[in-house]
Each structure stands twice: as C-alpha cells, then as structure tokens.
Amino acid sequence: MLIYNAEIHTMSARGIINKGWLSVKDGKIEDMGEGIPDLLPEDSIDAKGGMLLPGFIDAHTHLGIIEDSLDFEGDDCNESTDPFTPQMRAVDGINPFDRCFEEARMRGITAVASSPGSANPCGGEICAIKTSGRRVDDMLISSCGIKFALGENPKNIYNGKDETPMTRMAVTALIREGLYKAKRYVHDMDSYYSDSENYDPPEYDIKCEALMALLDRKQKAFFHCHRADDICTAMRIAKEFSLDAVIIHGTEGHRIADIIAGEEIPVICGPIICDRCKPEMRGLELKNAAVLHENGVKTAICTDHTVIPIQYLPLSAQAAMKGGLTFDEALKAITIAPAEILGIDEETGSLDIGKDADMQLYRAGENPLDLMTEPVLVTVNGGICRREI
C-alpha cells in the first residue's frame, strides 16, 4: 500500500512532510518522502491533500476489561478480595470482542494501555495492546508496568469492608511492605544463584515474582493519584525503591508541576471532560496538561475509559487545548507522548520507517481533534480497519 499527496504529521523529529508519500509493506512503514513517486502501485491511495497521522494512543483505559453494557458479568477490573495483587494481569481479563474496540478504531485510536483498576493499593500488571484483533495475545504490544493506587479509591473500598487499608498511611504501608518483600525475595534468589551450596532458594511467591521486573526497572510503576499530596507520596515511594514511575490522572499536578518536573516523572492526564465526581477531584482544571507541559513534564492525555468513552480521546485533547495546549502539543499528547510513557515508541506513536503501520487519514482542512470529524482511513499493523476514500 502507498499513500501519496498527503500532509504527513510524523510526530517525530522529521516534523511535517508537505505533499508527502508513505509506503507500507508487511505491516510496517517501508519508506516515505516528499513529492509523488514515479511508480504508483494499484493499491495506492490519493490522500487529496489530507492529513496523515499516526494512530491515536490512549495511555490509560480499562478497555475490554470493563465491558460495554454489562455490570458485574463484564467487569474484571478489580480483584478487591485482597488489597495487594501485583500478580493479576490485565491481559487475562480483556475481551477483544467488546464493541468499544471498534469504536476506538473508527475514531483513529490504534493502541491503548488497558489497566487493572484502582480499588487496590496494588492492582496488577498493565498491558499495551492494539485495538484490532480477535485474540488478545495477537493484539499485545507489551506488558508495560504495575498499577498502584493512592488516595480515595482503596480507602473507600476497604472502609466499606471494615478492613485495612482505611487510611492513606495504610495504603502506602501496604505498598511499601509488598515492595520490601519483593526486594528481599530478589536478594535471596540472587544469593541462591551465586552460591547454591550454602543458600536455599526462597519459597515461591507469585506476588514477589510479579514485582521483580519493576525493581529491576524493566517495567514501570504506574501510580493512580489525583491530589497533590498523593502525587508526592508516589514520588516518595518511587525514590525509595528506585522505581521508573508514571503518574496516572495527576489531577492536581498543576499545583506542583515544577516539583514533578524536578523528579522527571511523566503524567497521564485524565479524564478531562467529566465532573468533579469525588472530593479528590475537586482540583480538576482544563489547564492541567498545559501547566504540566509548560513546566517540562512529559504529558499524555487519557479518557480512563469507561469513565469517558474511548472515542472521545481526541475531544479530550481539544479540551486540553482550551486549557492552554497548542494544537501540536495536543496531538503529541495522544500519539508519541503516550507511546514514550508506555515504552512502546519503538513500535508505534509516530510515522517512521520500520515502525508499525498504525495510521489515520483525514480530509484536507479537517481538524482531527474536532467532535464532528472522523478519519477516512485507519490502519492497524498495515491492515485497513476503516476506509471511506
């Protein structure tokens, strides 16, 4: 497949290619350039001056793990029988036939992070997946980190059970205890491997096993937190255990944006177009993403689907523009920035030679973030998911 006569927004250092072309082979971007190639294959697509973009990426959702139009039967997001469950994997709870995957594709969203919920101080492993496929194993890009939660959610869940944790102190203590146990587990395992004659291996612990990659910084620690003090707690834990941390939501990030920037921790902002539905969200402001960006914080925008339906990710980015982001910054916040934060930028997030052909095309003059706009072409791994051109 070859697309030509396009305004290509690469979302990479190459910038914008005017009157550009891009070729796809075996699901990957094969080549790209300016002008019109001498040879146009039969399956070539004339973009007619339209805007060609990488597919949008939603860096924090519960897509497929909380199914559409279902209650308990389709909600596999929170194993709230135990407050510390790093061994849970979102990939084991996702239904790829949930119709919201199609709604995502139709709006140009080609990849998401689907996450366990925030009922537990530690909820489990987040996975990054493509939005096209029938088997989640084939859609999987990577397992990108462990989900932790601070603040009201775990407090409310376990207060209702009259069990620990019922305070922010207890939530943090449980996380710290779990991480220290895993750290000791790694130490004991290393001792056994280095001197098996004098040391026995530790008794198998699935929770500690799940945290080993986190402690080695091979995976990231994603902290659900809204209030500024909870964000600071997340940064405290990250520093204590040398974690590669990411803040999810960061609703009051605008109050401490310079502090977050100093710690070099990225933030996934959202949901944005929602009400202040609980006390810890009273600091919700449209300016949040812009303030974080202005202070040098790598910032992505998310829907937190199903909180905001996933097809409104571009509209969320447009709302952040009303709060002060530029158009280019808003585009980056739902393309290359989430890819970098999730650690999948070698595969997707920008239009570069060798990357997956996850793309979307808009008619000339259309704003891809506008509510009334939809792409005329969407591809995932080079496969056409939508075509109206």
C-alpha positions as a LaTeX table, in Angstrom:
\begin{tabular}{lrrr}
\hline
Residue & $x$ (\AA) & $y$ (\AA) & $z$ (\AA) \\
\hline
Met1 & 0.00 & 0.00 & 0.00 \\
Leu2 & 1.17 & 3.50 & $-0.80$ \\
Ile3 & $-0.45$ & 6.76 & 0.33 \\
Tyr4 & 0.51 & 9.90 & $-1.57$ \\
Asn5 & $-0.41$ & 13.58 & $-1.84$ \\
Ala6 & $-0.67$ & 13.78 & 1.96 \\
Glu7 & 0.29 & 16.29 & 4.61 \\
Ile8 & 2.19 & 13.86 & 6.83 \\
His9 & 2.43 & 14.79 & 10.51 \\
Thr10 & 5.12 & 12.32 & 11.54 \\
Met11 & 5.14 & 13.22 & 15.27 \\
Ser12 & 8.89 & 12.63 & 15.09 \\
Ala13 & 11.93 & 14.86 & 14.67 \\
Arg14 & 11.19 & 14.84 & 10.94 \\
Gly15 & 8.17 & 17.08 & 11.56 \\
Ile16 & 5.62 & 17.67 & 8.79 \\
Ile17 & 6.13 & 16.42 & 5.24 \\
Asn18 & 4.06 & 18.51 & 2.84 \\
Lys19 & 2.80 & 16.74 & $-0.29$ \\
Gly20 & 4.33 & 13.58 & 1.05 \\
Trp21 & 4.01 & 9.87 & 0.42 \\
Leu22 & 4.35 & 6.80 & 2.60 \\
Ser23 & 4.59 & 3.13 & 1.66 \\
Val24 & 3.67 & 0.09 & 3.74 \\
Lys25 & 4.98 & $-3.46$ & 3.43 \\
Asp26 & 4.27 & $-6.45$ & 5.68 \\
Gly27 & 2.54 & $-4.25$ & 8.24 \\
Lys28 & 5.46 & $-1.86$ & 8.62 \\
Ile29 & 6.23 & 1.60 & 7.24 \\
Glu30 & 8.66 & 0.81 & 4.43 \\
Asp31 & 9.57 & 4.28 & 3.16 \\
Met32 & 8.35 & 7.87 & 3.00 \\
Gly33 & 9.26 & 11.12 & 1.33 \\
Glu34 & 8.16 & 14.27 & $-0.50$ \\
Gly35 & 6.55 & 14.61 & $-3.90$ \\
Ile36 & 4.88 & 11.83 & $-5.87$ \\
Pro37 & 6.75 & 8.56 & $-6.53$ \\
Asp38 & 7.42 & 7.61 & $-10.12$ \\
Leu39 & 5.57 & 4.33 & $-9.71$ \\
Leu40 & 2.15 & 4.14 & $-8.05$ \\
Pro41 & 1.01 & 0.58 & $-7.25$ \\
Glu42 & $-2.60$ & $-0.42$ & $-7.93$ \\
Asp43 & $-3.49$ & $-0.22$ & $-4.25$ \\
Ser44 & $-2.18$ & 3.36 & $-3.93$ \\
Ile45 & $-4.39$ & 5.86 & $-2.12$ \\
Asp46 & $-4.57$ & 9.51 & $-3.13$ \\
Ala47 & $-4.88$ & 11.47 & 0.13 \\
Lys48 & $-6.01$ & 14.55 & $-1.83$ \\
Gly49 & $-4.07$ & 16.86 & 0.44 \\
Gly50 & $-5.45$ & 15.31 & 3.63 \\
Met51 & $-3.63$ & 15.00 & 6.94 \\
Leu52 & $-1.92$ & 11.67 & 7.63 \\
Leu53 & $-1.20$ & 10.97 & 11.29 \\
Pro54 & $-0.02$ & 8.10 & 13.44 \\
Gly55 & $-2.91$ & 6.35 & 15.17 \\
Phe56 & $-4.00$ & 7.88 & 18.44 \\
Ile57 & $-2.91$ & 6.15 & 21.67 \\
Asp58 & $-4.87$ & 6.22 & 24.93 \\
Ala59 & $-2.33$ & 5.72 & 27.71 \\
His60 & $-4.82$ & 4.79 & 30.42 \\
Thr61 & $-8.04$ & 2.85 & 29.89 \\
His62 & $-9.94$ & $-0.17$ & 31.12 \\
Leu63 & $-10.84$ & $-1.12$ & 27.55 \\
Gly64 & $-12.06$ & $-4.69$ & 27.29 \\
Ile65 & $-11.58$ & $-5.39$ & 30.99 \\
Ile66 & $-14.73$ & $-3.40$ & 31.81 \\
Glu67 & $-17.10$ & $-4.39$ & 29.02 \\
Asp68 & $-19.74$ & $-2.20$ & 27.47 \\
Ser69 & $-23.40$ & $-2.58$ & 28.53 \\
Leu70 & $-22.58$ & $-5.11$ & 31.25 \\
Asp71 & $-22.44$ & $-4.91$ & 35.03 \\
Phe72 & $-20.64$ & $-7.48$ & 37.19 \\
Glu73 & $-20.62$ & $-10.06$ & 34.40 \\
Gly74 & $-18.29$ & $-7.97$ & 32.25 \\
Asp75 & $-16.30$ & $-6.17$ & 34.95 \\
Asp76 & $-12.95$ & $-7.91$ & 35.54 \\
Cys77 & $-11.08$ & $-4.80$ & 36.58 \\
Asn78 & $-10.66$ & $-5.13$ & 40.35 \\
Glu79 & $-9.84$ & $-8.22$ & 42.41 \\
Ser80 & $-10.94$ & $-6.44$ & 45.58 \\
Thr81 & $-10.71$ & $-9.52$ & 47.80 \\
Asp82 & $-7.07$ & $-8.71$ & 48.55 \\
Pro83 & $-5.62$ & $-5.19$ & 48.67 \\
Phe84 & $-2.24$ & $-6.18$ & 47.20 \\
Thr85 & $-2.43$ & $-8.12$ & 43.92 \\
Pro86 & 0.59 & $-7.47$ & 41.67 \\
Gln87 & 0.19 & $-10.98$ & 40.23 \\
Met88 & $-3.03$ & $-10.06$ & 38.43 \\
Arg89 & $-2.60$ & $-9.38$ & 34.70 \\
Ala90 & $-4.98$ & $-7.22$ & 32.72 \\
Val91 & $-4.30$ & $-9.33$ & 29.63 \\
Asp92 & $-6.13$ & $-12.22$ & 31.31 \\
Gly93 & $-9.32$ & $-10.17$ & 31.75 \\
Ile94 & $-9.70$ & $-8.46$ & 28.36 \\
Asn95 & $-12.48$ & $-9.37$ & 25.95 \\
Pro96 & $-11.36$ & $-8.23$ & 22.46 \\
Phe97 & $-14.94$ & $-8.59$ & 21.17 \\
Asp98 & $-16.14$ & $-5.71$ & 23.35 \\
Arg99 & $-17.71$ & $-3.32$ & 20.81 \\
Cys100 & $-15.74$ & $-0.39$ & 22.24 \\
Phe101 & $-12.66$ & $-1.70$ & 20.41 \\
Glu102 & $-14.45$ & $-0.95$ & 17.16 \\
Glu103 & $-15.49$ & 2.49 & 18.40 \\
Ala104 & $-11.85$ & 3.16 & 19.19 \\
Arg105 & $-10.68$ & 2.09 & 15.73 \\
Met106 & $-13.35$ & 4.11 & 13.97 \\
Arg107 & $-12.03$ & 7.23 & 15.72 \\
Gly108 & $-8.42$ & 6.54 & 14.81 \\
Ile109 & $-7.31$ & 5.06 & 18.13 \\
Thr110 & $-4.98$ & 2.21 & 17.25 \\
Ala111 & $-3.37$ & 1.37 & 20.61 \\
Val112 & $-4.25$ & 1.64 & 24.29 \\
Ala113 & $-2.97$ & 0.70 & 27.70 \\
Ser114 & $-5.62$ & $-1.43$ & 29.41 \\
Ser115 & $-5.21$ & $-1.48$ & 33.15 \\
Pro116 & $-6.48$ & $-3.17$ & 36.26 \\
Gly117 & $-8.49$ & $-0.81$ & 38.41 \\
Ser118 & $-7.68$ & 1.33 & 41.39 \\
Ala119 & $-9.61$ & $-0.47$ & 44.13 \\
Asn120 & $-6.38$ & $-1.99$ & 45.45 \\
Pro121 & $-3.16$ & $-0.29$ & 46.55 \\
Cys122 & $-1.61$ & $-2.66$ & 44.00 \\
Gly123 & $-3.93$ & $-3.84$ & 41.26 \\
Gly124 & $-1.75$ & $-5.78$ & 38.84 \\
Glu125 & 0.01 & $-5.62$ & 35.50 \\
Ile126 & $-0.96$ & $-3.16$ & 32.76 \\
Cys127 & $-0.74$ & $-4.21$ & 29.12 \\
Ala128 & $-0.38$ & $-2.15$ & 25.97 \\
Ile129 & $-2.45$ & $-3.57$ & 23.12 \\
Lys130 & $-3.56$ & $-2.73$ & 19.59 \\
Thr131 & $-7.27$ & $-2.12$ & 19.11 \\
Ser132 & $-7.63$ & $-4.58$ & 16.23 \\
Gly133 & $-7.77$ & $-8.33$ & 16.67 \\
Arg134 & $-9.76$ & $-11.32$ & 17.86 \\
Arg135 & $-7.24$ & $-12.77$ & 20.31 \\
Val136 & $-5.63$ & $-10.52$ & 22.89 \\
Asp137 & $-2.33$ & $-12.41$ & 22.62 \\
Asp138 & $-2.08$ & $-11.26$ & 19.00 \\
Met139 & $-3.00$ & $-7.69$ & 19.94 \\
Leu140 & $-0.44$ & $-7.43$ & 22.73 \\
Ile141 & 2.40 & $-4.96$ & 22.26 \\
Ser142 & 3.94 & $-5.40$ & 25.69 \\
Ser143 & 3.31 & $-5.61$ & 29.40 \\
Cys144 & 4.34 & $-2.16$ & 30.47 \\
Gly145 & 4.11 & $-1.96$ & 34.24 \\
Ile146 & 2.40 & $-2.48$ & 37.57 \\
Lys147 & $-0.62$ & $-0.46$ & 38.68 \\
Phe148 & $-0.67$ & 1.10 & 42.16 \\
Ala149 & $-3.38$ & 3.31 & 43.62 \\
Leu150 & $-3.25$ & 6.01 & 46.27 \\
Gly151 & $-5.99$ & 8.13 & 47.79 \\
Glu152 & $-9.73$ & 7.65 & 47.99 \\
Asn153 & $-10.36$ & 4.55 & 45.90 \\
Pro154 & $-8.67$ & 1.91 & 48.09 \\
Lys155 & $-9.77$ & 3.78 & 51.23 \\
Asn156 & $-13.41$ & 3.66 & 50.16 \\
Ile157 & $-13.37$ & 0.02 & 49.05 \\
Tyr158 & $-11.81$ & $-1.35$ & 52.21 \\
Asn159 & $-13.55$ & 1.04 & 54.57 \\
Gly160 & $-16.78$ & $-0.49$ & 53.26 \\
Lys161 & $-15.41$ & $-3.93$ & 54.22 \\
Asp162 & $-14.13$ & $-2.67$ & 57.59 \\
Glu163 & $-10.69$ & $-3.97$ & 56.60 \\
Thr164 & $-7.26$ & $-2.44$ & 56.10 \\
Pro165 & $-6.38$ & $-0.14$ & 54.38 \\
Met166 & $-8.70$ & 2.57 & 55.64 \\
Thr167 & $-6.22$ & 5.46 & 55.64 \\
Arg168 & $-3.63$ & 6.89 & 53.27 \\
Met169 & $-1.00$ & 5.71 & 55.76 \\
Ala170 & $-2.19$ & 2.11 & 55.48 \\
Val171 & $-2.42$ & 2.24 & 51.69 \\
Thr172 & 1.19 & 3.41 & 51.47 \\
Ala173 & 2.36 & 0.94 & 54.12 \\
Leu174 & 0.90 & $-1.97$ & 52.16 \\
Ile175 & 2.70 & $-0.86$ & 49.00 \\
Arg176 & 5.95 & $-0.38$ & 50.90 \\
Glu177 & 5.62 & $-3.79$ & 52.58 \\
Gly178 & 5.00 & $-5.54$ & 49.27 \\
Leu179 & 7.96 & $-3.87$ & 47.61 \\
Tyr180 & 10.30 & $-4.64$ & 50.53 \\
Lys181 & 9.23 & $-8.29$ & 50.48 \\
Ala182 & 9.95 & $-8.43$ & 46.75 \\
Lys183 & 13.32 & $-6.75$ & 47.29 \\
Arg184 & 14.21 & $-9.36$ & 49.92 \\
Tyr185 & 12.95 & $-12.12$ & 47.60 \\
Val186 & 15.28 & $-10.90$ & 44.85 \\
His187 & 18.19 & $-10.78$ & 47.30 \\
Asp188 & 17.53 & $-14.34$ & 48.47 \\
Met189 & 17.18 & $-15.53$ & 44.89 \\
Asp190 & 20.48 & $-13.89$ & 43.93 \\
Ser191 & 22.20 & $-15.49$ & 46.94 \\
Tyr192 & 20.95 & $-18.91$ & 45.87 \\
Tyr193 & 22.06 & $-18.49$ & 42.26 \\
Ser194 & 25.51 & $-17.25$ & 43.28 \\
Asp195 & 26.06 & $-19.92$ & 45.97 \\
Ser196 & 23.56 & $-22.76$ & 45.77 \\
Glu197 & 25.59 & $-24.91$ & 48.15 \\
Asn198 & 25.16 & $-22.55$ & 51.08 \\
Tyr199 & 21.83 & $-20.91$ & 50.26 \\
Asp200 & 18.38 & $-22.33$ & 49.57 \\
Pro201 & 16.04 & $-20.66$ & 47.09 \\
Pro202 & 13.21 & $-18.67$ & 48.67 \\
Glu203 & 9.79 & $-20.28$ & 48.75 \\
Tyr204 & 7.95 & $-19.41$ & 45.53 \\
Asp205 & 5.92 & $-16.21$ & 45.92 \\
Ile206 & 3.85 & $-15.17$ & 42.89 \\
Lys207 & 3.46 & $-11.61$ & 44.19 \\
Cys208 & 7.19 & $-11.13$ & 44.58 \\
Glu209 & 7.79 & $-12.71$ & 41.19 \\
Ala210 & 5.42 & $-10.17$ & 39.62 \\
Leu211 & 7.37 & $-7.26$ & 41.14 \\
Met212 & 10.87 & $-8.38$ & 40.18 \\
Ala213 & 10.87 & $-6.64$ & 36.78 \\
Leu214 & 9.63 & $-3.48$ & 38.48 \\
Leu215 & 12.55 & $-3.44$ & 40.92 \\
Asp216 & 14.97 & $-4.00$ & 38.02 \\
Arg217 & 13.37 & $-1.02$ & 36.19 \\
Lys218 & 12.43 & $-3.33$ & 33.31 \\
Gln219 & 8.83 & $-2.30$ & 33.94 \\
Lys220 & 7.31 & 0.95 & 35.15 \\
Ala221 & 5.34 & 1.71 & 38.29 \\
Phe222 & 2.05 & 3.44 & 37.40 \\
Phe223 & 0.53 & 5.35 & 40.33 \\
His224 & $-3.15$ & 6.31 & 40.30 \\
Cys225 & $-3.34$ & 9.58 & 42.22 \\
His226 & $-5.35$ & 12.78 & 41.96 \\
Arg227 & $-4.40$ & 15.02 & 44.90 \\
Ala228 & $-1.08$ & 16.81 & 45.06 \\
Asp229 & $-0.16$ & 15.13 & 48.35 \\
Asp230 & $-0.83$ & 11.68 & 46.84 \\
Ile231 & 1.36 & 12.56 & 43.87 \\
Cys232 & 4.13 & 13.43 & 46.31 \\
Thr233 & 3.63 & 10.10 & 48.09 \\
Ala234 & 4.02 & 8.31 & 44.76 \\
Met235 & 7.25 & 10.19 & 44.13 \\
Arg236 & 8.44 & 9.32 & 47.65 \\
Ile237 & 7.86 & 5.59 & 47.08 \\
Ala238 & 9.46 & 5.77 & 43.64 \\
Lys239 & 12.57 & 7.37 & 45.08 \\
Glu240 & 12.75 & 4.91 & 47.98 \\
Phe241 & 12.74 & 1.88 & 45.67 \\
Ser242 & 14.37 & 3.48 & 42.60 \\
Leu243 & 11.25 & 2.86 & 40.52 \\
Asp244 & 10.66 & 4.12 & 36.98 \\
Ala245 & 7.41 & 5.88 & 37.89 \\
Val246 & 4.45 & 7.30 & 35.98 \\
Ile247 & 1.60 & 9.34 & 37.46 \\
Ile248 & $-1.89$ & 8.42 & 36.23 \\
His249 & $-4.55$ & 11.18 & 36.43 \\
Gly250 & $-2.39$ & 13.77 & 38.26 \\
Thr251 & $-5.49$ & 15.94 & 38.64 \\
Glu252 & $-3.75$ & 18.44 & 40.94 \\
Gly253 & $-0.48$ & 18.22 & 39.05 \\
His254 & $-0.84$ & 21.90 & 38.10 \\
Arg255 & $-0.33$ & 22.79 & 41.78 \\
Ile256 & 3.10 & 21.12 & 41.94 \\
Ala257 & 4.12 & 20.97 & 38.28 \\
Asp258 & 7.63 & 22.28 & 38.99 \\
Ile259 & 8.15 & 19.60 & 41.66 \\
Ile260 & 7.00 & 16.82 & 39.33 \\
Ala261 & 9.31 & 18.19 & 36.63 \\
Gly262 & 12.21 & 18.12 & 39.08 \\
Glu263 & 11.62 & 14.40 & 39.66 \\
Glu264 & 11.41 & 13.78 & 35.88 \\
Ile265 & 8.22 & 11.75 & 36.22 \\
Pro266 & 5.67 & 11.79 & 33.37 \\
Val267 & 1.94 & 12.31 & 33.89 \\
Ile268 & $-1.02$ & 10.77 & 32.08 \\
Cys269 & $-3.76$ & 13.41 & 32.49 \\
Gly270 & $-7.41$ & 12.50 & 32.51 \\
Pro271 & $-10.24$ & 12.11 & 32.47 \\
Ile272 & $-10.69$ & 15.75 & 31.49 \\
Ile273 & $-14.25$ & 16.15 & 30.20 \\
Cys274 & $-16.01$ & 14.92 & 33.32 \\
Asp275 & $-17.47$ & 16.23 & 36.55 \\
Arg276 & $-15.61$ & 16.51 & 39.84 \\
Cys277 & $-17.26$ & 13.31 & 40.98 \\
Lys278 & $-15.35$ & 12.82 & 44.23 \\
Pro279 & $-13.53$ & 15.05 & 46.74 \\
Glu280 & $-10.02$ & 14.25 & 45.48 \\
Met281 & $-11.01$ & 15.56 & 42.02 \\
Arg282 & $-12.06$ & 19.00 & 43.23 \\
Gly283 & $-8.82$ & 20.40 & 41.81 \\
Leu284 & $-9.73$ & 19.35 & 38.24 \\
Glu285 & $-8.85$ & 22.12 & 35.78 \\
Leu286 & $-8.64$ & 22.18 & 31.97 \\
Lys287 & $-5.28$ & 23.92 & 32.30 \\
Asn288 & $-3.65$ & 20.92 & 33.99 \\
Ala289 & $-2.00$ & 19.37 & 30.93 \\
Ala290 & $-0.81$ & 22.76 & 29.68 \\
Val291 & 0.71 & 23.74 & 33.03 \\
Leu292 & 2.49 & 20.40 & 33.31 \\
His293 & 3.82 & 20.70 & 29.76 \\
Glu294 & 4.97 & 24.29 & 30.31 \\
Asn295 & 6.97 & 23.11 & 33.32 \\
Gly296 & 8.72 & 20.43 & 31.28 \\
Val297 & 6.70 & 17.39 & 32.37 \\
Lys298 & 6.17 & 14.74 & 29.66 \\
Thr299 & 2.38 & 14.73 & 29.43 \\
Ala300 & $-0.15$ & 12.42 & 27.81 \\
Ile301 & $-3.95$ & 12.65 & 27.80 \\
Cys302 & $-6.29$ & 9.74 & 28.50 \\
Thr303 & $-10.02$ & 9.01 & 28.74 \\
Asp304 & $-9.87$ & 6.48 & 31.59 \\
His305 & $-12.42$ & 4.56 & 29.50 \\
Thr306 & $-15.10$ & 3.63 & 30.57 \\
Val307 & $-15.22$ & 6.86 & 32.60 \\
Ile308 & $-15.15$ & 8.77 & 29.32 \\
Pro309 & $-15.99$ & 6.66 & 26.22 \\
Ile310 & $-12.76$ & 5.99 & 24.38 \\
Gln311 & $-13.90$ & 7.61 & 21.12 \\
Tyr312 & $-13.72$ & 10.97 & 22.90 \\
Leu313 & $-9.94$ & 10.84 & 23.34 \\
Pro314 & $-9.41$ & 13.42 & 20.55 \\
Leu315 & $-12.09$ & 15.63 & 22.10 \\
Ser316 & $-10.26$ & 15.36 & 25.44 \\
Ala317 & $-7.12$ & 16.63 & 23.72 \\
Gln318 & $-9.11$ & 19.50 & 22.25 \\
Ala319 & $-10.41$ & 20.34 & 25.72 \\
Ala320 & $-6.80$ & 20.49 & 26.89 \\
Met321 & $-6.19$ & 22.98 & 24.07 \\
Lys322 & $-8.87$ & 25.18 & 25.61 \\
Gly323 & $-6.79$ & 24.91 & 28.78 \\
Gly324 & $-3.66$ & 26.16 & 27.02 \\
Leu325 & $-2.04$ & 23.37 & 24.97 \\
Thr326 & $-1.20$ & 24.20 & 21.37 \\
Phe327 & $-2.58$ & 22.05 & 18.55 \\
Asp328 & 0.77 & 20.31 & 18.01 \\
Glu329 & 1.19 & 19.68 & 21.74 \\
Ala330 & $-2.32$ & 18.22 & 21.93 \\
Leu331 & $-1.57$ & 15.87 & 19.02 \\
Lys332 & 1.65 & 14.73 & 20.68 \\
Ala333 & $-0.24$ & 14.10 & 23.93 \\
Ile334 & $-2.26$ & 11.36 & 22.22 \\
Thr335 & 0.41 & 9.97 & 19.87 \\
Ile336 & 4.13 & 9.98 & 20.58 \\
Ala337 & 3.99 & 11.10 & 24.24 \\
Pro338 & 1.84 & 8.16 & 25.42 \\
Ala339 & 3.96 & 5.80 & 23.31 \\
Glu340 & 7.10 & 7.02 & 25.06 \\
Ile341 & 5.50 & 6.89 & 28.51 \\
Leu342 & 4.27 & 3.33 & 27.94 \\
Gly343 & 7.60 & 2.26 & 26.45 \\
Ile344 & 6.13 & 1.28 & 23.08 \\
Asp345 & 7.58 & 4.12 & 20.99 \\
Glu346 & 9.84 & 1.75 & 19.04 \\
Glu347 & 6.71 & 0.12 & 17.64 \\
Thr348 & 4.17 & 2.92 & 17.33 \\
Gly349 & 3.30 & 6.55 & 18.16 \\
Ser350 & 4.97 & 8.23 & 15.20 \\
Leu351 & 5.34 & 7.68 & 11.46 \\
Asp352 & 8.89 & 6.42 & 10.98 \\
Ile353 & 10.46 & 3.85 & 8.70 \\
Gly354 & 10.37 & 0.43 & 10.33 \\
Lys355 & 7.53 & 1.20 & 12.74 \\
Asp356 & 4.15 & $-0.49$ & 12.72 \\
Ala357 & 1.82 & 1.00 & 10.11 \\
Asp358 & $-0.70$ & 2.37 & 12.62 \\
Met359 & $-2.11$ & 5.38 & 10.77 \\
Gln360 & $-5.14$ & 7.55 & 10.17 \\
Leu361 & $-6.03$ & 9.95 & 7.38 \\
Tyr362 & $-8.31$ & 13.00 & 7.43 \\
Arg363 & $-9.74$ & 15.04 & 4.59 \\
Ala364 & $-7.94$ & 18.25 & 3.70 \\
Gly365 & $-8.84$ & 21.11 & 6.02 \\
Glu366 & $-10.35$ & 18.92 & 8.75 \\
Asn367 & $-9.30$ & 19.16 & 12.40 \\
Pro368 & $-8.60$ & 15.60 & 13.64 \\
Leu369 & $-9.48$ & 16.62 & 17.21 \\
Asp370 & $-12.89$ & 18.06 & 16.38 \\
Leu371 & $-16.00$ & 16.30 & 17.66 \\
Met372 & $-17.61$ & 16.21 & 14.20 \\
Thr373 & $-14.52$ & 14.83 & 12.43 \\
Glu374 & $-13.76$ & 11.19 & 11.72 \\
Pro375 & $-10.85$ & 9.65 & 9.80 \\
Val376 & $-11.44$ & 8.44 & 6.26 \\
Leu377 & $-8.74$ & 5.79 & 6.60 \\
Val378 & $-7.49$ & 3.86 & 9.62 \\
Thr379 & $-4.86$ & 1.12 & 9.57 \\
Val380 & $-3.50$ & $-1.09$ & 12.35 \\
Asn381 & $-0.34$ & $-3.01$ & 11.53 \\
Gly382 & $-1.00$ & $-2.05$ & 7.91 \\
Gly383 & $-4.42$ & $-3.69$ & 7.87 \\
Ile384 & $-7.25$ & $-1.40$ & 6.82 \\
Cys385 & $-9.85$ & $-1.06$ & 9.58 \\
Arg386 & $-11.77$ & 1.82 & 8.04 \\
Arg387 & $-11.79$ & 3.26 & 4.54 \\
Glu388 & $-14.00$ & 5.98 & 3.14 \\
Ile389 & $-11.73$ & 7.40 & 0.48 \\
\hline
\end{tabular}
